[in-house]
Amino acid sequence: MKWLKKLTRLFIWLALIGGLTAAVSIASLYYYLEPTLPSTDSLKNVQFQVPLRVFSKENKLIAEFGEMRRIPLAYQQIPEQMVQAFLAAEDDRFFVHPGVDYKGLVRAAYQLLLTGERRQGGSTITMQVARNFFLSSEKTFTRKFSEIFLSLRIEHDLTKQEILELYLNKIYMGNRAYGVGAAAMVYYGKAVNELSLPQIAMIAGLPKAPSRYNPLADPERSIQRRDYVLGRMNKLGFITDAEEQDARSTPITASMHIAKAEADAPYIAEMVRAEMFNRYGNEAYTTGFNVYTTIESALQTTANKALRDNLQAYDQRHGYRGAEQHLNITGKEDDLTLDALLKDHRIVGELQPAIVTQVQEKSATVYLGEGRHEELSWSGLEWARPYKNDNRVGGKPQSAGEIIVAGDLIRILEKQTEAGKELRLAQIPSAESAFVAVNPDNGAIKALAGGYDFYHSKFNRVTQALRQPGSGFKPVIYSAALDAGFTPASLINDAPVVFDDPSLEGAWRPENYSGKFFGPTRLRYALTKSRNLVSIRLLRSIGIKRALEQAEKFGFNPDDLPHNLSLALGSASVTPLQMASAYSILANGGFKVEPYFIDRIERDTGELIEKSLPVTVCEECTPETAGDLPIAPRVISPQNYYLMNSMMRDVITQGTAIKARSLGRRDLAGKTGTTNDQRDAWFNGFNRTLVAIAWVGFDTSKPLGRGEVGGRAALPAWIEFMRFALKDVPEQPLKLPPGMVTVRIDPKTGKRASVDQEDAIFEVFRTENAPEALDTSSNSSKQPGNNSKGGAGEQQIF
C-alpha cells in the first residue's frame, strides 16, 4: 500500500505543480495581453450605427438612408420570451457564469483534442459582445484569450441586463438587419412586442449563421433551427410541451419588409440626405439622425396627384406615341412566363406596366402581373389618337386594333370611380413638371414634387431646373414701376415697337402672344391680360437699373439676370423655388422670407440636435417684443404690396388665369407665364396663407405645342392642389393700408371720371399719385398727362 500512497502523493504534487504552472501561465498571459485590451468604458455609452430617417411634419416616415437597419431597444423594451429564446439558443448559463462558461471551454478543448479542429468556441453571450464590439472574429488562441479576459472585465463593469441589451442590439441578423428590433421589422414587419413564439424562436436562431438559417434564403433549414430553439426553450422550462408543439406546427410567415414610406416625398428626402451629408459626411448615415421636415403629408400627396394628373392630361391632348415595347408572345403563355416578361418594368408614378394578350374590336385583354387579367374597354382606349408632332394628332381610332396589338407592352392607369374600377390606356409623359408650395410667412416648404416620378428621373426640377419664367417675372417690373410713380391707371401704349439693342444681337421686334396690338392700355389691365409690349415700354421708362434693384429685393441675383429690355418678358433663368420665394413677398404683405425644408434634427434617442429658426413675418413685432424670433425684413411698402396684390387678383377674376375662378374664392392672386414657342408654362399663384408654383416643360426645352400656355398647361395642376389645400381655410380680405384713396376713373384715359360718367370704374391710388379732381372752369387748359401734384395718376407712355 506504500506504493499507492506514494503514487497519490505524486499525483497531488503534479496537480499542484500543474495548477501553479497553469495559474502562472494564465497570469503571465494576462499581464502580456492586458495592455492591449480595450477599455470597457465605451460600452456604457454605446452609439449604435442607426440609419438616417426622414419624416414629415406629422412624424410620418418619408425615407431611410444607411446600410444598416437597426432599431435600438432598451432592455425593458425586449420581451422576456425573446430573452429566454436567445438564452436557450446561445447561452443558457448566462445569468450564472462570470462571463466565461468553463463547461463550454472544456467542451471546446475536448473538441480540439478529438478532431484537431477549433470548430466549437464555447463562446458566451458576454464573449460575443467582447468580440463584436472590440475584437475580430479570427480563430486564434491569442484572440480567444483576449476575448476571455475582456469578457471577465465586461462582467465586472456592466450588469447582466446591460450586457444583454448590448448583445441584442448589436448582433447581425441577415438582410442588413442588426439587432432584434430591426430583425422583427425586416422579417415580420412588426415591433418585437408583437411577435409570436415561433417568430421569436426563428429570430433567436439567426445569430449562429444568419445566411444559412435565414427564413427567406433557406426556409427548410430555418425551420430546423427554429425547432431546435423551441426544443431548448422547453427543456429549460421556458415553454410547455403544448406551446412547443403548437409553435412547431406553425408555417413560416417571414417575408421581406422594407421600411415603407408613409409620405410620398422622395425629392424632399434626397434634399435632406444631401444636406445632412454636407453637414456630417458619412456619419449622417450611421448616427441615428431623425430629420423632421416641413412637409405636410396630405398636401404632398395632393401635389403629387395634381402634377401627375396634369401631365397625363397634357400627354393625352397630344396623342398616343405607341407601345413601349413589343414582345413576341403566342397567347399560350402562362402567368409565370408573363410575370418574367414584366419583372424588369416597374410602376412609374401611377402607371402600371401591362402586356396586351388579346385584342377585340372595341376592347382588349391585358395582363398586369401576379395573375391579374383585366379587360381594357373602349372608354379607356378611344382617346388614343396617334401622335404626329407636338402640334398635331391623327384621326380618331375606330377599333382597338388601330391602337394596340397582342404582345404590346403598355401602361395602364387604374382609377377608382363611383361606378367601380376603371382602366385607361396611358403612357409615361414625355414632358415634365415641377410643383412647390410654401408658407409665405416663414418660407416653410409644405409640398414639393420635382418631377413625375423620382425613380424614373431623379432630377429635381424645383431646385435644379433653370428655366425662363416668362410673364411670371412681370410682377417684379410692375412693382418697380409703382415705386417709380406709376399707378394701376397709368396708360401705356400697346403698339408695335422695334429696338436696336446691341445686347440683343440686332433689331428686336417683340409681340404680344396674340400677335395683336391694343393701343393705350391701363397698367392694371395690361398685367391682367399679360401684354408684352406694355411691359417692355414700362421697363424702358423706369430703367434697367431700377428694375434690377427691385429684382434683388425679390431674391434674384442681378448678376444672373439679363441687363436689357428682354428682362420685361422673363428671359432670365430661374428655378421654381426662386419663384416661390419671390411670390411669397406678394402674398405676405411685402416681407422677404427664405424657403427651408428642415424643421428640426434629433437623435434616435429623442435628443434635440438642431431646431430651425426661420425669419418670420410679424408685422406687429418690434425688436423688443420679438424675442428670439428672427423678423422678416420688409422689402416693398404696404402700398406697393396692396396694389400688386389687387392687380394680380384681377389675373384670376378676368385675366389669363380665369379658370381658377372655379375655386369660388375671392382671395386668390397670381400670374401665368409662357416663354417663346411655349417652351415653358407656369402658373405662380397664392392667397395670404399659401404660395404654390406649377411649371411644365420638356427637359430638352423643346416646345410644348401650340396653345400650351401657362393658363392651359400649368394652371390646372395649381387649381387641383389649391382646391384641397384651401378647402378649410377662410378667405382673408385685402386690407387697404394708410396713405391710399379710391377714385372713380375713366377706364379709357385713367383720369378722374366726371360725376355723370356711366362707364366709370373705381381704382386705388397712393394719395400723392391720385388723379386730381376735374377742373370744371371754362378757362382750364390742362394737357393730358400733366398733374400739378407731380403724381403719375395720368402718366402716359407712347
DRENZA-361212 format. One line per 4 residues: their letters; for each residue y, x, z of C-alpha. Coordinates in steps of 0.25 Angstrom, whole numbers, padded with zeros to 4 digits. Layout:
BEGIN
a	Y,X,Z; ...
//
This chain:
BEGIN
mkwl	0000,0000,0000; 0009,0012,0002; 0010,0013,-0013; 0015,-0001,-0014
kklt	0026,0001,-0004; 0030,0014,-0012; 0030,0006,-0025; 0038,-0005,-0019
rlfi	0048,0005,-0013; 0049,0012,-0027; 0052,-0001,-0033; 0063,-0005,-0023
wlal	0069,0009,-0025; 0068,0008,-0040; 0074,-0006,-0039; 0085,-0001,-0030
iggl	0088,0011,-0039; 0087,0002,-0052; 0096,-0009,-0045; 0106,0002,-0041
taav	0106,0008,-0055; 0108,-0005,-0061; 0119,-0008,-0052; 0126,0006,-0054
sias	0124,0004,-0069; 0130,-0010,-0069; 0141,-0005,-0060; 0144,0007,-0070
lyyy	0143,-0002,-0082; 0153,-0012,-0075; 0163,-0001,-0072; 0161,0004,-0086
lept	0164,-0009,-0092; 0173,-0015,-0082; 0186,-0008,-0089; 0182,-0015,-0102
lpst	0180,-0029,-0096; 0192,-0038,-0099; 0199,-0045,-0088; 0195,-0060,-0086
dslk	0210,-0064,-0083; 0212,-0069,-0097; 0201,-0079,-0095; 0209,-0086,-0085
nvqf	0220,-0089,-0095; 0212,-0090,-0108; 0219,-0095,-0120; 0209,-0100,-0130
qvpl	0211,-0100,-0145; 0215,-0114,-0148; 0219,-0119,-0161; 0234,-0123,-0165
rvfs	0235,-0138,-0165; 0246,-0146,-0171; 0249,-0160,-0166; 0259,-0172,-0170
kenk	0270,-0177,-0161; 0260,-0187,-0155; 0250,-0175,-0152; 0241,-0179,-0164
liae	0233,-0167,-0170; 0239,-0162,-0183; 0231,-0149,-0185; 0224,-0138,-0178
fgem	0224,-0123,-0182; 0215,-0112,-0178; 0201,-0106,-0180; 0196,-0110,-0166
rrip	0194,-0124,-0162; 0196,-0125,-0147; 0200,-0136,-0136; 0201,-0128,-0123
layq	0196,-0136,-0111; 0197,-0135,-0096; 0184,-0134,-0088; 0187,-0148,-0082
qipe	0188,-0154,-0097; 0174,-0149,-0100; 0163,-0160,-0097; 0153,-0156,-0087
qmvq	0142,-0159,-0096; 0148,-0149,-0106; 0148,-0138,-0096; 0133,-0141,-0092
afla	0129,-0141,-0107; 0135,-0127,-0108; 0129,-0122,-0095; 0115,-0127,-0100
aedd	0117,-0120,-0113; 0123,-0107,-0109; 0123,-0104,-0094; 0117,-0114,-0084
rffv	0119,-0104,-0073; 0134,-0103,-0076; 0138,-0108,-0063; 0128,-0099,-0055
hpgv	0129,-0085,-0061; 0141,-0076,-0059; 0144,-0075,-0074; 0131,-0067,-0077
dykg	0118,-0074,-0077; 0108,-0064,-0072; 0096,-0072,-0076; 0102,-0073,-0090
lvra	0103,-0058,-0091; 0089,-0056,-0086; 0085,-0065,-0098; 0093,-0057,-0107
ayql	0087,-0044,-0102; 0073,-0049,-0103; 0076,-0054,-0118; 0081,-0040,-0121
lltg	0069,-0033,-0115; 0060,-0043,-0122; 0065,-0043,-0136; 0075,-0031,-0136
errq	0086,-0040,-0141; 0098,-0045,-0134; 0097,-0060,-0138; 0100,-0067,-0125
ggst	0112,-0062,-0118; 0111,-0070,-0105; 0126,-0074,-0106; 0132,-0083,-0096
itmq	0144,-0092,-0099; 0153,-0082,-0092; 0147,-0071,-0100; 0150,-0079,-0113
varn	0165,-0081,-0108; 0166,-0066,-0106; 0160,-0063,-0120; 0169,-0074,-0127
ffls	0182,-0070,-0120; 0181,-0055,-0119; 0169,-0049,-0126; 0162,-0048,-0139
sekt	0148,-0055,-0142; 0141,-0041,-0146; 0127,-0040,-0139; 0129,-0026,-0132
ftrk	0125,-0022,-0118; 0140,-0017,-0115; 0145,-0031,-0119; 0135,-0038,-0111
fsei	0138,-0031,-0098; 0153,-0033,-0101; 0150,-0047,-0102; 0143,-0048,-0089
flsl	0153,-0040,-0081; 0164,-0049,-0087; 0157,-0061,-0084; 0156,-0057,-0070
rieh	0171,-0055,-0070; 0174,-0068,-0076; 0165,-0076,-0066; 0173,-0069,-0055
dltk	0187,-0072,-0061; 0184,-0086,-0066; 0177,-0099,-0061; 0165,-0104,-0068
qeil	0173,-0116,-0073; 0183,-0107,-0079; 0173,-0099,-0086; 0166,-0111,-0092
elyl	0180,-0116,-0097; 0182,-0103,-0104; 0168,-0104,-0110; 0168,-0118,-0115
nkiy	0182,-0116,-0121; 0178,-0103,-0128; 0164,-0104,-0133; 0163,-0105,-0148
mgnr	0156,-0118,-0153; 0156,-0116,-0168; 0165,-0122,-0179; 0177,-0115,-0173
aygv	0175,-0123,-0160; 0178,-0115,-0147; 0175,-0122,-0134; 0169,-0135,-0131
gaaa	0181,-0143,-0133; 0182,-0138,-0147; 0167,-0140,-0149; 0167,-0154,-0145
mvyy	0179,-0157,-0154; 0173,-0149,-0166; 0159,-0155,-0166; 0161,-0169,-0160
gkav	0176,-0172,-0161; 0176,-0175,-0146; 0182,-0169,-0133; 0172,-0163,-0124
nels	0172,-0174,-0114; 0168,-0184,-0126; 0155,-0176,-0129; 0141,-0182,-0127
lpqi	0130,-0174,-0121; 0123,-0170,-0134; 0136,-0165,-0139; 0139,-0157,-0127
amia	0126,-0151,-0128; 0128,-0148,-0143; 0141,-0140,-0140; 0135,-0133,-0128
glpk	0124,-0128,-0137; 0134,-0121,-0147; 0139,-0108,-0140; 0125,-0102,-0141
apsr	0126,-0102,-0157; 0138,-0110,-0162; 0133,-0109,-0176; 0118,-0111,-0174
ynpl	0119,-0123,-0165; 0131,-0129,-0172; 0128,-0144,-0174; 0136,-0144,-0187
adpe	0129,-0132,-0193; 0115,-0134,-0188; 0112,-0147,-0181; 0098,-0145,-0179
rsiq	0100,-0132,-0171; 0112,-0138,-0163; 0103,-0150,-0159; 0092,-0140,-0153
rrdy	0103,-0132,-0146; 0109,-0145,-0141; 0096,-0150,-0136; 0094,-0136,-0129
vlgr	0107,-0138,-0121; 0103,-0152,-0117; 0089,-0147,-0112; 0096,-0137,-0104
mnkl	0106,-0147,-0098; 0094,-0156,-0094; 0087,-0144,-0088; 0099,-0140,-0080
gfit	0101,-0155,-0075; 0114,-0157,-0082; 0108,-0169,-0090; 0096,-0178,-0088
daee	0083,-0179,-0097; 0089,-0192,-0103; 0102,-0186,-0106; 0095,-0175,-0113
qdar	0086,-0183,-0122; 0097,-0192,-0125; 0106,-0181,-0130; 0095,-0174,-0137
stpi	0093,-0187,-0146; 0108,-0187,-0150; 0110,-0182,-0164; 0121,-0172,-0168
tasm	0134,-0178,-0168; 0142,-0166,-0171; 0151,-0165,-0183; 0163,-0156,-0187
hiak	0176,-0161,-0180; 0189,-0154,-0184; 0201,-0158,-0176; 0207,-0170,-0184
aead	0222,-0171,-0187; 0227,-0183,-0180; 0240,-0182,-0188; 0240,-0178,-0203
apyi	0251,-0168,-0204; 0245,-0155,-0210; 0258,-0150,-0215; 0265,-0150,-0202
aemv	0252,-0144,-0196; 0254,-0132,-0205; 0268,-0131,-0202; 0265,-0130,-0187
raem	0253,-0120,-0190; 0263,-0111,-0198; 0274,-0112,-0187; 0264,-0108,-0176
fnry	0258,-0097,-0184; 0272,-0091,-0186; 0275,-0092,-0171; 0261,-0088,-0165
gnea	0253,-0081,-0176; 0238,-0083,-0175; 0239,-0087,-0161; 0245,-0100,-0166
yttg	0230,-0104,-0169; 0223,-0100,-0156; 0233,-0102,-0145; 0231,-0117,-0144
fnvy	0245,-0122,-0148; 0247,-0137,-0149; 0259,-0139,-0158; 0265,-0153,-0157
ttie	0273,-0157,-0170; 0284,-0167,-0172; 0275,-0174,-0182; 0273,-0189,-0179
salq	0259,-0193,-0184; 0262,-0207,-0188; 0274,-0202,-0197; 0266,-0191,-0202
ttan	0255,-0200,-0207; 0265,-0209,-0213; 0272,-0197,-0220; 0258,-0192,-0226
kalr	0255,-0206,-0231; 0269,-0208,-0237; 0269,-0195,-0244; 0255,-0197,-0250
dnlq	0257,-0212,-0254; 0270,-0208,-0261; 0263,-0196,-0268; 0252,-0206,-0272
aydq	0262,-0216,-0278; 0269,-0205,-0286; 0256,-0200,-0291; 0251,-0214,-0295
rhgy	0264,-0216,-0303; 0261,-0204,-0311; 0247,-0207,-0315; 0233,-0203,-0313
rgae	0230,-0188,-0317; 0215,-0189,-0317; 0203,-0185,-0308; 0204,-0173,-0300
qhln	0191,-0168,-0306; 0179,-0174,-0314; 0165,-0172,-0308; 0152,-0173,-0317
itgk	0144,-0183,-0310; 0133,-0192,-0315; 0135,-0204,-0306; 0122,-0202,-0299
eddl	0127,-0192,-0289; 0124,-0195,-0274; 0135,-0195,-0263; 0131,-0181,-0259
tlda	0134,-0176,-0273; 0147,-0183,-0274; 0151,-0178,-0260; 0148,-0164,-0264
llkd	0158,-0166,-0276; 0169,-0172,-0267; 0167,-0161,-0256; 0178,-0152,-0261
hriv	0188,-0163,-0263; 0196,-0166,-0251; 0205,-0178,-0248; 0219,-0175,-0252
gelq	0229,-0184,-0244; 0222,-0197,-0244; 0215,-0195,-0258; 0200,-0195,-0257
paiv	0192,-0188,-0268; 0182,-0196,-0275; 0172,-0196,-0286; 0172,-0207,-0297
tqvq	0157,-0211,-0298; 0159,-0223,-0307; 0170,-0230,-0316; 0170,-0244,-0319
eksa	0180,-0252,-0328; 0190,-0254,-0317; 0185,-0247,-0305; 0177,-0234,-0301
tvyl	0168,-0230,-0290; 0172,-0217,-0283; 0165,-0208,-0272; 0173,-0204,-0261
gegr	0163,-0196,-0253; 0153,-0198,-0241; 0146,-0209,-0248; 0159,-0217,-0252
heel	0158,-0224,-0265; 0171,-0233,-0268; 0176,-0242,-0279; 0189,-0238,-0285
swsg	0195,-0251,-0290; 0205,-0253,-0302; 0216,-0255,-0292; 0214,-0241,-0287
lewa	0213,-0236,-0302; 0223,-0243,-0310; 0235,-0235,-0306; 0230,-0223,-0313
rpyk	0238,-0221,-0326; 0235,-0208,-0332; 0245,-0197,-0329; 0253,-0192,-0341
ndnr	0264,-0184,-0335; 0274,-0185,-0323; 0282,-0196,-0331; 0271,-0204,-0338
vggk	0257,-0210,-0335; 0247,-0217,-0345; 0244,-0231,-0346; 0237,-0240,-0336
pqsa	0222,-0238,-0336; 0213,-0249,-0340; 0200,-0245,-0333; 0195,-0235,-0323
geii	0188,-0226,-0333; 0202,-0223,-0339; 0205,-0217,-0325; 0193,-0210,-0319
vagd	0178,-0207,-0323; 0166,-0205,-0315; 0166,-0191,-0309; 0181,-0190,-0307
liri	0185,-0184,-0294; 0197,-0193,-0290; 0205,-0196,-0278; 0205,-0209,-0270
lekq	0216,-0215,-0262; 0210,-0225,-0252; 0219,-0235,-0245; 0216,-0246,-0235
teag	0223,-0259,-0239; 0223,-0273,-0233; 0213,-0276,-0244; 0204,-0265,-0239
kelr	0201,-0251,-0245; 0208,-0247,-0258; 0205,-0235,-0266; 0214,-0229,-0277
laqi	0213,-0218,-0287; 0222,-0207,-0283; 0225,-0192,-0285; 0231,-0181,-0278
psae	0246,-0182,-0281; 0251,-0171,-0289; 0265,-0172,-0283; 0268,-0168,-0269
safv	0277,-0173,-0258; 0283,-0170,-0244; 0287,-0179,-0233; 0294,-0175,-0220
avnp	0300,-0184,-0209; 0309,-0178,-0197; 0316,-0183,-0185; 0331,-0181,-0189
dnga	0335,-0180,-0174; 0327,-0167,-0172; 0320,-0163,-0185; 0306,-0166,-0180
ikal	0297,-0168,-0191; 0289,-0181,-0190; 0281,-0181,-0202; 0278,-0170,-0213
aggy	0270,-0170,-0225; 0271,-0158,-0234; 0262,-0164,-0246; 0252,-0174,-0250
dfyh	0240,-0166,-0243; 0241,-0154,-0235; 0227,-0149,-0238; 0230,-0151,-0253
skfn	0243,-0144,-0252; 0248,-0136,-0240; 0262,-0134,-0246; 0271,-0141,-0236
rvtq	0282,-0148,-0245; 0290,-0152,-0233; 0293,-0138,-0229; 0289,-0129,-0241
alrq	0293,-0136,-0253; 0307,-0133,-0258; 0312,-0144,-0267; 0325,-0149,-0273
pgsg	0330,-0161,-0264; 0337,-0167,-0276; 0347,-0178,-0272; 0341,-0177,-0258
fkpv	0351,-0166,-0256; 0363,-0175,-0259; 0366,-0179,-0245; 0370,-0165,-0242
iysa	0380,-0165,-0253; 0385,-0179,-0249; 0386,-0175,-0234; 0395,-0163,-0238
alda	0403,-0171,-0247; 0406,-0181,-0235; 0411,-0169,-0227; 0420,-0165,-0239
gftp	0427,-0178,-0238; 0419,-0187,-0248; 0415,-0201,-0244; 0404,-0210,-0248
asli	0415,-0217,-0256; 0419,-0205,-0264; 0418,-0207,-0279; 0411,-0196,-0287
ndap	0409,-0197,-0302; 0395,-0199,-0306; 0397,-0193,-0320; 0391,-0182,-0329
vvfd	0395,-0168,-0326; 0391,-0154,-0331; 0392,-0142,-0322; 0392,-0128,-0328
dpsl	0387,-0121,-0316; 0382,-0106,-0317; 0373,-0108,-0305; 0366,-0120,-0313
egaw	0364,-0111,-0325; 0373,-0119,-0335; 0378,-0133,-0336; 0372,-0143,-0327
rpen	0373,-0158,-0331; 0367,-0165,-0318; 0364,-0180,-0320; 0360,-0192,-0311
ysgk	0345,-0195,-0310; 0348,-0208,-0319; 0356,-0200,-0329; 0367,-0210,-0328
ffgp	0381,-0208,-0322; 0389,-0218,-0314; 0403,-0213,-0313; 0411,-0213,-0300
trlr	0401,-0215,-0288; 0404,-0216,-0273; 0397,-0205,-0265; 0388,-0215,-0257
yalt	0383,-0222,-0270; 0381,-0208,-0277; 0372,-0204,-0265; 0365,-0217,-0265
ksrn	0361,-0216,-0280; 0360,-0201,-0279; 0370,-0198,-0290; 0368,-0183,-0294
lvsi	0382,-0181,-0301; 0389,-0187,-0289; 0382,-0177,-0280; 0386,-0165,-0290
rllr	0400,-0169,-0291; 0401,-0171,-0276; 0395,-0157,-0273; 0405,-0151,-0283
sigi	0416,-0158,-0276; 0413,-0153,-0262; 0408,-0139,-0266; 0394,-0132,-0265
kral	0399,-0124,-0253; 0401,-0137,-0245; 0388,-0143,-0249; 0380,-0131,-0245
eqae	0387,-0131,-0232; 0383,-0145,-0230; 0369,-0142,-0234; 0368,-0131,-0224
kfgf	0371,-0141,-0213; 0359,-0149,-0218; 0350,-0138,-0216; 0349,-0132,-0230
npdd	0352,-0117,-0232; 0363,-0116,-0242; 0357,-0103,-0248; 0345,-0111,-0253
lphn	0354,-0122,-0260; 0360,-0121,-0274; 0375,-0117,-0274; 0378,-0126,-0285
lsla	0380,-0141,-0289; 0365,-0143,-0290; 0365,-0144,-0275; 0370,-0158,-0276
lgsa	0357,-0162,-0283; 0348,-0155,-0273; 0344,-0143,-0281; 0341,-0135,-0268
svtp	0327,-0133,-0264; 0323,-0139,-0250; 0311,-0144,-0242; 0309,-0158,-0238
lqma	0310,-0153,-0223; 0324,-0148,-0226; 0328,-0161,-0232; 0323,-0168,-0219
says	0331,-0159,-0211; 0344,-0161,-0219; 0342,-0177,-0219; 0340,-0177,-0204
ilan	0355,-0174,-0203; 0358,-0186,-0212; 0349,-0194,-0202; 0352,-0189,-0188
ggfk	0367,-0190,-0188; 0371,-0176,-0194; 0363,-0166,-0186; 0355,-0155,-0190
vepy	0340,-0154,-0185; 0329,-0145,-0189; 0315,-0150,-0193; 0304,-0146,-0184
fidr	0289,-0150,-0182; 0284,-0143,-0169; 0287,-0151,-0157; 0280,-0142,-0146
ierd	0269,-0132,-0145; 0259,-0132,-0134; 0247,-0124,-0130; 0234,-0132,-0129
tgel	0235,-0132,-0114; 0248,-0140,-0116; 0257,-0129,-0113; 0270,-0131,-0120
ieks	0274,-0119,-0129; 0286,-0124,-0136; 0294,-0137,-0138; 0303,-0139,-0149
lpvt	0318,-0142,-0146; 0324,-0146,-0160; 0338,-0148,-0162; 0340,-0163,-0160
vcee	0351,-0173,-0164; 0358,-0178,-0151; 0372,-0184,-0155; 0376,-0187,-0141
ctpe	0371,-0174,-0135; 0380,-0163,-0130; 0376,-0148,-0127; 0377,-0153,-0112
tagd	0368,-0165,-0114; 0358,-0160,-0124; 0351,-0150,-0114; 0341,-0142,-0121
lpia	0341,-0151,-0133; 0346,-0144,-0146; 0356,-0153,-0152; 0356,-0154,-0167
prvi	0369,-0150,-0173; 0378,-0159,-0181; 0379,-0155,-0196; 0386,-0167,-0202
spqn	0396,-0176,-0196; 0393,-0190,-0191; 0402,-0196,-0202; 0395,-0188,-0213
yylm	0381,-0192,-0207; 0385,-0207,-0207; 0390,-0206,-0222; 0378,-0199,-0227
nsmm	0368,-0208,-0219; 0375,-0220,-0224; 0375,-0216,-0239; 0360,-0211,-0238
rdvi	0357,-0225,-0233; 0362,-0231,-0246; 0352,-0222,-0253; 0341,-0231,-0247
tqgt	0349,-0244,-0248; 0354,-0243,-0262; 0350,-0230,-0268; 0339,-0221,-0273
aika	0330,-0224,-0261; 0332,-0239,-0261; 0317,-0241,-0260; 0318,-0236,-0245
rslg	0325,-0250,-0243; 0311,-0255,-0242; 0310,-0249,-0228; 0320,-0260,-0223
rrdl	0329,-0251,-0215; 0344,-0248,-0216; 0344,-0235,-0209; 0337,-0226,-0220
agkt	0344,-0216,-0228; 0340,-0205,-0238; 0341,-0199,-0251; 0332,-0197,-0263
gttn	0330,-0184,-0270; 0325,-0181,-0284; 0326,-0168,-0292; 0327,-0165,-0306
dqrd	0316,-0171,-0314; 0310,-0177,-0302; 0304,-0165,-0297; 0307,-0169,-0282
awfn	0308,-0182,-0276; 0314,-0184,-0262; 0318,-0195,-0252; 0325,-0190,-0240
gfnr	0327,-0201,-0230; 0330,-0205,-0216; 0334,-0214,-0205; 0340,-0210,-0192
tlva	0327,-0206,-0185; 0319,-0200,-0197; 0321,-0192,-0209; 0310,-0191,-0220
iawv	0309,-0183,-0233; 0300,-0186,-0244; 0298,-0177,-0256; 0289,-0178,-0269
gfdt	0287,-0168,-0280; 0278,-0158,-0286; 0275,-0145,-0280; 0278,-0139,-0294
skpl	0291,-0146,-0295; 0287,-0154,-0308; 0294,-0167,-0310; 0288,-0179,-0303
grge	0291,-0188,-0315; 0301,-0198,-0320; 0307,-0207,-0309; 0301,-0199,-0298
vggr	0314,-0199,-0290; 0315,-0198,-0275; 0316,-0213,-0273; 0303,-0215,-0280
aalp	0294,-0202,-0277; 0298,-0199,-0263; 0305,-0211,-0257; 0292,-0220,-0255
awie	0286,-0209,-0246; 0298,-0210,-0237; 0298,-0225,-0237; 0284,-0226,-0233
fmrf	0286,-0215,-0222; 0299,-0222,-0216; 0293,-0236,-0217; 0283,-0231,-0206
alkd	0292,-0221,-0199; 0303,-0230,-0196; 0295,-0243,-0194; 0299,-0244,-0179
vpeq	0312,-0236,-0180; 0324,-0245,-0178; 0336,-0243,-0188; 0347,-0235,-0184
plkl	0361,-0239,-0189; 0370,-0229,-0195; 0382,-0228,-0185; 0396,-0225,-0190
ppgm	0402,-0213,-0184; 0416,-0212,-0179; 0427,-0208,-0190; 0421,-0217,-0201
vtvr	0426,-0230,-0207; 0420,-0241,-0216; 0429,-0244,-0228; 0427,-0254,-0239
idpk	0428,-0247,-0253; 0428,-0249,-0267; 0414,-0245,-0272; 0419,-0240,-0285
tgkr	0430,-0232,-0280; 0427,-0228,-0266; 0441,-0233,-0261; 0444,-0243,-0251
asvd	0442,-0257,-0256; 0452,-0268,-0257; 0450,-0279,-0247; 0447,-0289,-0258
qeda	0437,-0279,-0266; 0424,-0287,-0267; 0415,-0275,-0270; 0420,-0266,-0259
ifev	0410,-0259,-0251; 0410,-0252,-0237; 0410,-0237,-0236; 0411,-0228,-0224
frte	0421,-0216,-0223; 0425,-0205,-0213; 0438,-0211,-0208; 0446,-0199,-0215
nape	0439,-0202,-0228; 0441,-0217,-0229; 0448,-0222,-0241; 0462,-0227,-0238
aldt	0466,-0241,-0238; 0471,-0247,-0251; 0485,-0246,-0253; 0490,-0259,-0258
ssns	0504,-0256,-0260; 0509,-0256,-0275; 0514,-0242,-0274; 0501,-0236,-0271
skqp	0497,-0225,-0282; 0485,-0218,-0275; 0476,-0212,-0285; 0460,-0213,-0283
gnns	0455,-0202,-0274; 0468,-0200,-0267; 0467,-0202,-0252; 0479,-0200,-0243
kgga	0470,-0197,-0231; 0462,-0186,-0238; 0449,-0193,-0238; 0438,-0194,-0248
geqq	0437,-0209,-0248; 0441,-0209,-0262; 0437,-0196,-0267; 0432,-0195,-0281
if	0425,-0184,-0289; 0426,-0186,-0304
//
